Each structure stands twice: as C-alpha cells, then as structure tokens.
Amino acid sequence: MGMVRQAALLAAALGIMVAGVSAIESDPTVNTPDKAVVTSPALGEFNLSTPVHATPDGKHYMVDVQLGTDSNVSNTQVSRLIIDSGSGDMVVFGRKHCDFWGGYFDHDEGGRGCYDVENSSTMHFNPEGQGKRLAPACQFDLPEHPGAFCKQALAIDGHKAEVSCELAWEDIQFGDLRQPARFGTSPPAETEGAWRGSYKIRADICVVNDTTLEDGASMKSTAVRFKYWNHTQGTMGLFYHLCTAGRGEAGCSSPFPPLIATLPTAMQDTFTLDLNPPEQPSWMHFGAPKGGWGEMQWGETQPMSMVGPPAPNPDLYPYAFHAFEVFELGVCGANFLSNYSSHWSAMVDTGASCLSLPEEFFAMLLAWVPALECVQEWVAGVDFTDCIEQPCTDTTGRRNLTICYIREGFRASDLPTLSFRLAEAGEDLFLPLSGLVLNDRPSGRPRVCVAPMEAIELYRAEAIKYLLMFPKISFGTLALRNLVTAFDMRNMMVGMKNKRIPPAVPSALSCAAPADCRGAQDRYDALNICIDPACEMIYFHALDPEAKQCRITDSFLISAVIILSAMALAEVALVEIYAALARKLTSTFATSS
C-alpha cells in the first residue's frame, strides 16, 4: 500500500474517531481490575535496593538523594527527586524557590524541606558551565546568579516543563539504600536494614532558586510552567551519557549519572524498576537478583538511540535513551506493525506518565478500542504547550492536547490489553490499558493516559530525518506498572517481565467488532477497516458502492454503444456505397460494350 494511500486512511480514521467533548458521569468502579488475571512468578531477592516513592497522583516516581556532608558548619540534606530516564541532568529545587512559590506548590516531600545552598559547605557554584554534559541555553556573569544560569525544558506527555537553574557542584549519594529487599514487596522487618557501604561522589547539579518573573507575567501564569515538579524536589536524569570526562570538578564518570558509581562495582551496570500504584511499595534494585533473571525478556542491544546532526556540530546530542525494539505490537489480535516492519523502536521514559505512540499506531489503537473517546483539548492555567501561532501567550495560541476519556457506558475494566514482544520469537508482554487510567483533568472525567506522537510520515522529511529514523514508542511510568523493567547499561539493553498475565479472551466490550468486508474489499486489520478495490487504476472501471466490486462505468458503456452504433451505421453506409458503385460500374461497362 502506498504512503499516500496510508495517509488518506489515517486521516479518515482520525476524522471518525476523534470526537468532541461530551458530558460523562464519573464511574465509581472505573478502576476495577480484571478478575481473571494470573500472577507471574516473581524474581527473587536483590542484594541492594532503594525505595521508590510515588507522587500522590501516581504519575511520577522519586528516590531520595543525599546532598552535602555533615560537618561543624553544615549538615547533609536529602532531596526526593523524580527518576527520569528521558533526561540526564540532576535538577534540585532550592529553599528560596520553594518558599517563594509555596502558595502554588508543595515541595516539602518526606517531611523534609527543599535544598538549602547556604547549609552546605561542599556546594560550589559553577560560573562557567564546566564539565556540563548538556548544553542548554545558559547565561553567564549575571550579578544575581553566581552559577551559570540555564533553562531546563522537558517535554512531558505533550506538556512542557520549564525552569531556570544555576549550575553547581555537590557531593551526592543515595539517601536510603537497603538490603535485602524481596522483589515486589516491602523488605521483611527482621532482615531490612540501611546499607552504609556507599560513598559520596562529586557531581554537577542544577539548583533552582529563581524568584523572578518574565516581563508582564503573573505568578499564576508562570507557575503552570513547572507544575510538573509539584510534590517533588527535582529531577534525577537516568539516560546514557556518551561524552568524555568534563573539566573542573565534575565529569561523565558513568553512563548512569555519577550517583550509581557510589555502589559496589558489581552493581553499577544494572538496575531494575518495580513501579506500582501509590498504595503499594515500589523499588529500584541494583545488580542482578540472587536467583537469576528467570522469565525476564531482554531486548536487542541499542548502541545509539539518538544521534546528532552532521558536521560542524557532531556532538550536539551527546546522549542516548534506554531504547529497545518491539515486535508484534498490537491489541485485540491486530498487529500494528504488519504494514510497516517486523519491529519498531521504543524507549523507556520514566519522566513521563503515558504510553505515547506514533500517530499512525495511535489511530490503530482507537480503531479497536470503543471505550476511548479522544478529544482535542487545552485548558488555560492547567496545560502548558508549544505555541502554534503568534502572538502566543499563556492563555492563547498554544497547541491542543489529545485527551482520551473513557466513553460513556464503559468502565476501565472494559479496556483491552496491549501486547508486544522484545524479540521475534520472544514471549508476549502485556500492558493493560486499564492501568493507564487517571482522573487529573478539570472536568473530573476519567481518562486513559495514552497520547499520539509525531506521524511517521513527518520523519521522512529531509530537514529532520538525521535526528530520528522514526518516532519511538514511549513507555511512561503508568505503562511500566505491569512490567518488571531492567536496564543493562554495559550492553545497552532493556529487559521486561510480566507481573500479571491478563485473560486470553477479552470481554465483549473490550474490542470493536471486526469490519465486515464485502465484494472485492480487502481487510486492513490494523485500522479495522475495509479497503475498497482500486478501481480507478483500471481503465473505464468504477467502484460499485453497493456490491463493492469494480464495474464498467456507465459513461464508458454509453460511449461504447454510441461508437459501436456509429461504426455499424458507417458499415451499412459503406456497404450501400459499395453496392451502388458496383452497379454503376456494371452499367457503364455494359453500355460501353
């Protein structure tokens, strides 16, 4: 099928399936879990783990990081930071910022206040940006900012998150390491204990202590730009760093931010995430489990997930995500990849919450899941997105978000399960869409945290094709809750294992009825549509809308009748002319003789 025809099909599918907002009553049983799931065997104990704390809404997950050193002039401080495999810097909210914005956000997590630079004797500002792994927009030599003043901007589930911070160096280590921890449960009380074998390492951080507002901006309009960090104290980036060691006091000493280098050598190459709803404990484990990896499915090695542009700036993007290839991606028995490839690039982004799909795959999901009602929506003061027109303000001219609500008459338990593999002959891994349900919109309607990314066709453009071959599938935190996710950083591999296996037969409401094809139509399972035969490619044929067959056009039949009639009349006329000529010649010959 040609790309033009694919684009037409996609546009038609999206036009049908993306509807306007309609009122819906919140269903108190919206989060009812499937009753027929089977629990998969758990992995065994790990030698070393740290608790992972969920934000109250369950969208983001945090670990405790200790900053500074106890001395006669300062004390160690602990910040609770979002683990973000989609970024690579350590952003820490400072006391001055938290006090200034206290009326809008709560940053006092775990009973602790925000990081106080004045209470650390080991923190030193980095005025020149030395040793910095990334190169965000920075300003230098500002009188009110002793460190290089840089803007950090993240793309989170379609929203933007922006904050300005000052580069600095600080001594850091994990704030709450324990051994042993049984995977998926709280450590037994008789064996749980703090582990004190780690040591501090000097690393670069970016401290948020800005209390200024842009010209004409209000506190309320500015606050929406960093509401992503509400109930947190910053971000700890987890992606790979491919740079060489930096200058000064900090450098790229490990593919994980230098924090993991404080652990025993055997535990520095692998970490595992067990993310669960807020009411259940979540963990980050280090090294391999004592009993081996068991049913863990490992993806293929991904030596580079994002490459920079050609010269003169070959190192503009010196980093890579935790990426893997997915096979047999689909829902309700339909394979989304059947018309594209045997596999597709995916990534783990724990800084985001949703499952994000290229626009074409998103349309396929909507075609098979009748419970989804997706709308274009943007709410001032709640959503902060890119500008689509100028002038662009905090209340106008910004890009809409695609929000997928649960359609009236459906419940979360009616949602089907997405499945995929990490190898062509691998075991199925499952992502129940019911695990993506949130209730975080102003309307109060429950929604499914799934969103479209850029279209595949967009990445064929000459101007950007060197950035990414195709848009990746992105697994946010909610998409990881049914999966044990392991990261082998030495081999740049991602592994996954099911926690629960859903029933093989979905409920009657889970999947749309297969399209009923007639005549010469071909079924396109991925979009659950019937494709009419390309009658326009056959001379003098058109589609019969009732029979769905190629028929000779009426205009051709009329033209053929006229032409044939004319030819017949011409033939009769020629015969008469021939006969008259023959008679005339015979008469002339007889007279002359």
Rosetta blueprint (number, residue, H / E / L):
1 M L
2 G L
3 M H
4 V H
5 R H
6 Q H
7 A H
8 A H
9 L H
10 L H
11 A H
12 A H
13 A H
14 L H
15 G H
16 I H
17 M H
18 V E
19 A L
20 G L
21 V L
22 S L
23 A L
24 I L
25 E L
26 S L
27 D L
28 P L
29 T L
30 V L
31 N L
32 T L
33 P L
34 D L
35 K L
36 A L
37 V L
38 V E
39 T E
40 S L
41 P L
42 A L
43 L L
44 G L
45 E E
46 F E
47 N L
48 L E
49 S E
50 T E
51 P E
52 V E
53 H E
54 A E
55 T L
56 P L
57 D L
58 G L
59 K L
60 H L
61 Y E
62 M E
63 V E
64 D E
65 V E
66 Q E
67 L E
68 G L
69 T L
70 D L
71 S L
72 N L
73 V L
74 S L
75 N L
76 T L
77 Q E
78 V E
79 S E
80 R E
81 L E
82 I E
83 I E
84 D E
85 S L
86 G L
87 S L
88 G L
89 D L
90 M E
91 V E
92 V E
93 F E
94 G E
95 R H
96 K H
97 H H
98 C H
99 D H
100 F H
101 W L
102 G L
103 G L
104 Y L
105 F L
106 D L
107 H L
108 D L
109 E H
110 G H
111 G H
112 R L
113 G L
114 C L
115 Y E
116 D L
117 V H
118 E H
119 N H
120 S L
121 S L
122 T L
123 M L
124 H E
125 F E
126 N L
127 P L
128 E L
129 G L
130 Q L
131 G L
132 K L
133 R L
134 L L
135 A L
136 P L
137 A L
138 C E
139 Q E
140 F L
141 D L
142 L L
143 P L
144 E L
145 H L
146 P L
147 G L
148 A L
149 F E
150 C E
151 K E
152 Q E
153 A E
154 L E
155 A E
156 I E
157 D L
158 G L
159 H E
160 K E
161 A E
162 E E
163 V E
164 S E
165 C E
166 E E
167 L E
168 A E
169 W E
170 E E
171 D E
172 I E
173 Q E
174 F E
175 G L
176 D L
177 L L
178 R E
179 Q L
180 P L
181 A E
182 R E
183 F L
184 G L
185 T L
186 S L
187 P L
188 P L
189 A L
190 E L
191 T L
192 E L
193 G L
194 A E
195 W L
196 R L
197 G L
198 S L
199 Y L
200 K L
201 I E
202 R E
203 A E
204 D E
205 I E
206 C E
207 V E
208 V E
209 N L
210 D L
211 T L
212 T L
213 L L
214 E L
215 D L
216 G L
217 A L
218 S L
219 M H
220 K H
221 S H
222 T H
223 A H
224 V H
225 R H
226 F H
227 K H
228 Y H
229 W H
230 N L
231 H L
232 T L
233 Q L
234 G E
235 T E
236 M E
237 G E
238 L L
239 F L
240 Y E
241 H E
242 L L
243 C L
244 T L
245 A L
246 G L
247 R L
248 G L
249 E L
250 A L
251 G L
252 C L
253 S L
254 S L
255 P L
256 F L
257 P L
258 P H
259 L H
260 I H
261 A H
262 T H
263 L L
264 P L
265 T H
266 A H
267 M H
268 Q L
269 D L
270 T E
271 F E
272 T E
273 L E
274 D E
275 L L
276 N L
277 P L
278 P L
279 E L
280 Q L
281 P L
282 S E
283 W E
284 M E
285 H E
286 F E
287 G L
288 A L
289 P L
290 K L
291 G L
292 G L
293 W L
294 G L
295 E L
296 M L
297 Q E
298 W E
299 G L
300 E L
301 T L
302 Q L
303 P L
304 M L
305 S L
306 M L
307 V L
308 G L
309 P L
310 P L
311 A L
312 P L
313 N L
314 P L
315 D L
316 L L
317 Y L
318 P L
319 Y E
320 A E
321 F L
322 H L
323 A E
324 F E
325 E E
326 V E
327 F E
328 E E
329 L E
330 G E
331 V E
332 C L
333 G L
334 A E
335 N E
336 F L
337 L L
338 S L
339 N L
340 Y L
341 S L
342 S L
343 H E
344 W E
345 S E
346 A E
347 M E
348 V E
349 D L
350 T L
351 G L
352 A L
353 S L
354 C L
355 L E
356 S E
357 L E
358 P L
359 E H
360 E H
361 F H
362 F H
363 A H
364 M H
365 L H
366 L H
367 A H
368 W H
369 V L
370 P L
371 A L
372 L E
373 E E
374 C E
375 V E
376 Q E
377 E E
378 W L
379 V L
380 A L
381 G L
382 V L
383 D L
384 F L
385 T L
386 D L
387 C E
388 I L
389 E L
390 Q L
391 P L
392 C L
393 T L
394 D L
395 T L
396 T L
397 G L
398 R E
399 R L
400 N L
401 L E
402 T E
403 I E
404 C E
405 Y E
406 I E
407 R L
408 E L
409 G L
410 F L
411 R L
412 A H
413 S H
414 D H
415 L L
416 P L
417 T E
418 L E
419 S E
420 F E
421 R E
422 L L
423 A L
424 E L
425 A L
426 G L
427 E L
428 D L
429 L E
430 F E
431 L E
432 P E
433 L H
434 S H
435 G H
436 L H
437 V E
438 L E
439 N L
440 D L
441 R L
442 P L
443 S L
444 G L
445 R L
446 P L
447 R E
448 V E
449 C L
450 V E
451 A E
452 P E
453 M L
454 E L
455 A L
456 I H
457 E H
458 L H
459 Y H
460 R H
461 A L
462 E L
463 A L
464 I L
465 K L
466 Y L
467 L L
468 L L
469 M L
470 F L
471 P L
472 K L
473 I E
474 S E
475 F E
476 G L
477 T L
478 L H
479 A H
480 L H
481 R L
482 N L
483 L E
484 V E
485 T E
486 A E
487 F E
488 D E
489 M L
490 R L
491 N L
492 M L
493 M E
494 V E
495 G E
496 M E
497 K E
498 N E
499 K L
500 R E
501 I E
502 P L
503 P L
504 A L
505 V L
506 P L
507 S L
508 A L
509 L L
510 S L
511 C L
512 A L
513 A L
514 P L
515 A L
516 D L
517 C L
518 R L
519 G L
520 A L
521 Q L
522 D E
523 R E
524 Y E
525 D H
526 A H
527 L H
528 N L
529 I E
530 C E
531 I E
532 D L
533 P L
534 A L
535 C H
536 E H
537 M H
538 I L
539 Y L
540 F L
541 H E
542 A E
543 L E
544 D E
545 P L
546 E L
547 A L
548 K L
549 Q E
550 C E
551 R E
552 I E
553 T L
554 D H
555 S H
556 F H
557 L H
558 I H
559 S H
560 A H
561 V H
562 I H
563 I H
564 L H
565 S H
566 A H
567 M H
568 A H
569 L H
570 A H
571 E H
572 V H
573 A H
574 L H
575 V H
576 E H
577 I H
578 Y H
579 A H
580 A H
581 L H
582 A H
583 R H
584 K H
585 L H
586 T H
587 S H
588 T H
589 F H
590 A H
591 T H
592 S H
593 S L
